[in-house]
């Protein structure tokens, strides 16, 4: 799980609702996906989905 957007380096914590991933788990923030990347991964050409939120259990 990548901790930052690959474009703007915004922090994307495990519980971030802003994290978006493609099928290869390239990771970007929702702002970059919508405004700059136009929902197309620059690495593999795939589309994005919200990254599942990882819950931390103790």
Beta strands, then each sheet from edge to edge (+ up, - down):
strand 1: 19-21
strand 2: 27-29
strand 3: 49-50
sheet 1: 2+ 1- 3+
end
